[in-house]
C-alpha cells in the first residue's frame, strides 16, 4: 500500500468511515464538483463506493491528508492511449494553499521513479484558471482545447489539454 509523505501532506488510500464522509461532503459541494469531468452531481455515498472500488484497483489513486484529515484526492490513471492522466481535487476550504501543487508534484515524482518512461497528460476546464496554474507550475504544456463531457454540468465543455 503506497503512502507518500510530502512537506505537509500524506498521500494514501482512505481507510475510515470518516474518510468516506469527508469525500462525499467535499466532492458534493457544487463549487468543487463543477470542475471535475467524471463526477456526478449530486454526489452520493453510492457514487463514493463505486469510486473506491475502482481506485482500490489503481495503486496511484490516492487521497490527500492534512493532519490526518482527508482534504482531497490525487491520482494517475492509465488510459488506452498509454498516457497516464493526472487528476486532483481539493475540498473548498483547502483551495489556494498550494496543496494541489504539492500533492501532484510528489505523486508525479513517485510515478516517474517507479514507472517505465510514463507519458503523462492532464487537463482543466478553461474557466478553472487556478487548476491551469497548478498544471503550469508542475511543468505541463498546453496542447489545445477539446470538448469534454462534464457529468456534473451534464454538457460538453471546453477543456485545455496539457502534457508533461
C-alpha positions, 0 to 999 in steps of 0.5 A, a space after each residue: 500500500 503506497 503512502 507518500 509523505 510530502 512537506 505537509 501532506 500524506 498521500 494514501 488510500 482512505 481507510 475510515 468511515 470518516 474518510 468516506 464522509 469527508 469525500 462525499 461532503 467535499 466532492 458534493 459541494 457544487 463549487 468543487 464538483 463543477 470542475 471535475 469531468 467524471 463526477 456526478 452531481 449530486 454526489 452520493 455515498 453510492 457514487 463514493 463506493 463505486 469510486 473506491 472500488 475502482 481506485 482500490 484497483 489503481 495503486 496511484 489513486 490516492 487521497 490527500 491528508 492534512 493532519 490526518 484529515 482527508 482534504 482531497 484526492 490525487 491520482 494517475 490513471 492509465 488510459 488506452 492511449 498509454 498516457 497516464 492522466 493526472 487528476 486532483 481535487 481539493 475540498 473548498 476550504 483547502 483551495 489556494 494553499 498550494 496543496 494541489 501543487 504539492 500533492 501532484 508534484 510528489 505523486 508525479 515524482 513517485 510515478 516517474 521513479 517507479 514507472 517505465 518512461 510514463 507519458 503523462 497528460 492532464 487537463 482543466 476546464 478553461 474557466 478553472 484558471 487556478 487548476 491551469 496554474 497548478 498544471 503550469 507550475 508542475 511543468 505541463 504544456 498546453 496542447 489545445 482545447 477539446 470538448 469534454 463531457 462534464 457529468 456534473 454540468 451534464 454538457 460538453 465543455 471546453 477543456 485545455 489539454 496539457 502534457 508533461 
